Amino acid sequence: MADAEVIKKDDESKPDSKDESTQLKEKIAFLEAESKKAFEKRDEYKKQIEAIHLKSEEEQGKFKELYEKFKTESETKGKALEDAEVKLNLFIETQKKELVESLDDESKKFAETLELDQLREFVKISLSKKKLDATHPSLRPTKPVGRAKTFSEWKSQYS
């Protein structure tokens, strides 16, 4: 019986080894399939990362182009604004000079400190005051008490 038990054990151990080898083969096949899937996923992710990098580089290139475009535009507009400012300042100075020249010496000192709008108003008031002073009745010579009978008498009274 001992021999029969050994034979049974050998027979039982053989299928176990077949089971183990098939299990190992199945495990190996499973692991190979899983690793293949993992490598495919890895390759897919690499492609996605590459696409993202390319897209980001394209966007950076676009941003650089836009930056350069806006930079040159702003420089051009800045120069135009500087030119316009110079022309405006020259115009204002010319206008002020012309307006100040129309005033008397006393008013010139005061008028030179005024802004253009204020200076225009000041000159307008000053000139209208001069006209008013020249035409105002109180500034006209008064009539003499007696009437002149001839032109030469009248001339002598008003001279």
C-alpha positions as CSV (number, residue, x, y, z in Angstrom):
1,M,0.0,0.0,0.0
2,A,2.8,2.2,0.6
3,D,3.7,2.0,-3.1
4,A,0.2,2.8,-4.1
5,E,0.2,5.8,-1.9
6,V,3.5,7.1,-3.4
7,I,2.1,6.5,-6.9
8,K,-1.1,8.4,-6.0
9,K,1.0,11.2,-4.5
10,D,3.1,11.4,-7.7
11,D,0.0,11.4,-9.8
12,E,-1.6,14.1,-7.6
13,S,1.6,16.1,-7.7
14,K,1.8,16.1,-11.5
15,P,-1.5,17.7,-12.1
16,D,-0.6,20.2,-9.5
17,S,2.6,21.1,-11.4
18,K,0.5,21.3,-14.6
19,D,-1.9,23.5,-12.8
20,E,0.9,25.6,-11.4
21,S,2.5,25.9,-14.8
22,T,-0.7,26.8,-16.5
23,Q,-1.4,29.3,-13.7
24,L,2.0,30.7,-14.2
25,K,1.5,30.9,-17.9
26,E,-1.9,32.6,-17.4
27,K,-0.3,35.0,-14.9
28,I,2.5,35.8,-17.3
29,A,0.0,36.3,-20.2
30,F,-2.2,38.5,-17.9
31,L,0.8,40.5,-16.8
32,E,2.1,40.8,-20.4
33,A,-1.4,42.0,-21.4
34,E,-1.5,44.5,-18.5
35,S,2.0,45.8,-19.2
36,K,1.1,46.1,-22.9
37,K,-2.0,48.2,-21.9
38,A,0.1,50.2,-19.5
39,F,2.7,50.9,-22.2
40,E,-0.1,51.9,-24.6
41,K,-1.5,54.2,-22.0
42,R,2.0,55.6,-21.4
43,D,2.5,56.2,-25.1
44,E,-1.0,57.8,-25.3
45,Y,-0.2,60.2,-22.4
46,K,3.2,61.0,-24.0
47,K,1.4,62.0,-27.2
48,Q,-1.1,64.1,-25.2
49,I,1.7,65.8,-23.4
50,E,3.5,66.5,-26.7
51,A,0.3,67.9,-28.2
52,I,-0.1,70.2,-25.1
53,H,3.6,71.3,-25.4
54,L,3.1,72.1,-29.1
55,K,-0.1,73.9,-28.4
56,S,1.5,75.9,-25.6
57,E,4.5,76.8,-27.9
58,E,2.1,77.9,-30.6
59,E,0.3,80.1,-28.1
60,Q,3.5,81.5,-26.8
61,G,4.5,82.3,-30.4
62,K,1.2,84.0,-31.0
63,F,1.5,85.9,-27.7
64,K,5.0,87.0,-28.8
65,E,3.7,88.2,-32.1
66,L,0.9,90.0,-30.5
67,Y,3.3,91.5,-28.0
68,E,5.6,92.8,-30.7
69,K,2.6,94.1,-32.7
70,F,1.2,96.0,-29.8
71,K,4.6,97.2,-28.7
72,T,5.3,98.7,-32.1
73,E,1.8,100.2,-32.2
74,S,2.2,101.8,-28.8
75,E,5.6,103.2,-29.7
76,T,4.2,104.7,-32.9
77,K,1.2,106.2,-31.1
78,G,3.5,107.4,-28.3
79,K,5.6,109.3,-30.9
80,A,2.5,110.7,-32.5
81,L,1.3,111.9,-29.1
82,E,4.6,113.5,-28.4
83,D,4.5,115.3,-31.8
84,A,1.0,116.4,-31.1
85,E,2.0,117.7,-27.7
86,V,4.9,119.7,-29.1
87,K,2.5,121.2,-31.8
88,L,-0.1,122.0,-29.1
89,N,2.4,123.7,-26.8
90,L,3.8,125.7,-29.7
91,F,0.2,126.8,-30.7
92,I,-0.6,127.7,-27.1
93,E,2.6,129.8,-26.7
94,T,2.0,131.6,-30.0
95,Q,-1.6,132.4,-29.0
96,K,-0.5,133.6,-25.6
97,K,2.2,135.8,-27.2
98,E,-0.3,137.4,-29.6
99,L,-2.8,138.0,-26.8
100,V,-0.2,139.5,-24.4
101,E,1.1,141.8,-27.1
102,S,-2.4,143.4,-27.4
103,L,-2.2,144.5,-23.7
104,D,-0.6,147.4,-22.0
105,D,2.7,147.0,-20.1
106,E,1.0,146.9,-16.7
107,S,-1.3,144.1,-17.7
108,K,1.4,142.1,-19.5
109,K,3.1,141.0,-16.3
110,F,-0.1,139.7,-14.8
111,A,-1.3,138.2,-18.1
112,E,1.9,136.1,-18.7
113,T,1.0,133.9,-15.7
114,L,-2.5,133.0,-17.0
115,E,-3.6,129.9,-18.9
116,L,-4.8,130.4,-22.5
117,D,-8.5,130.4,-21.7
118,Q,-8.1,132.8,-18.8
119,L,-5.8,135.0,-20.9
120,R,-8.4,135.2,-23.7
121,E,-11.1,136.2,-21.2
122,F,-8.7,138.8,-19.6
123,V,-7.8,140.3,-22.9
124,K,-11.5,140.4,-23.9
125,I,-12.4,142.2,-20.7
126,S,-9.4,144.6,-21.0
127,L,-10.1,145.6,-24.5
128,S,-13.8,146.1,-23.9
129,K,-12.9,148.2,-20.9
130,K,-10.5,150.3,-23.1
131,K,-13.3,150.8,-25.7
132,L,-15.7,151.7,-22.9
133,D,-13.3,154.2,-21.4
134,A,-12.8,155.8,-24.8
135,T,-16.5,156.2,-25.5
136,H,-17.8,156.8,-21.9
137,P,-19.5,160.2,-21.5
138,S,-17.6,161.0,-18.3
139,L,-14.4,161.0,-20.2
140,R,-15.5,163.5,-22.8
141,P,-14.6,167.1,-22.2
142,T,-17.3,169.1,-20.5
143,K,-19.0,172.0,-22.2
144,P,-17.7,175.4,-21.2
145,V,-20.1,177.6,-19.3
146,G,-20.4,180.1,-22.1
147,R,-21.2,179.3,-25.6
148,A,-18.7,180.0,-28.3
149,K,-19.8,182.2,-31.1
150,T,-17.1,181.4,-33.6
151,F,-15.1,178.3,-34.4
152,S,-11.9,179.8,-33.2
153,E,-13.4,180.6,-29.8
154,W,-14.7,177.1,-29.5
155,K,-11.3,175.7,-30.5
156,S,-9.6,177.7,-27.9
157,Q,-11.9,176.5,-25.2
158,Y,-11.4,172.8,-26.0
159,S,-7.7,172.9,-26.6
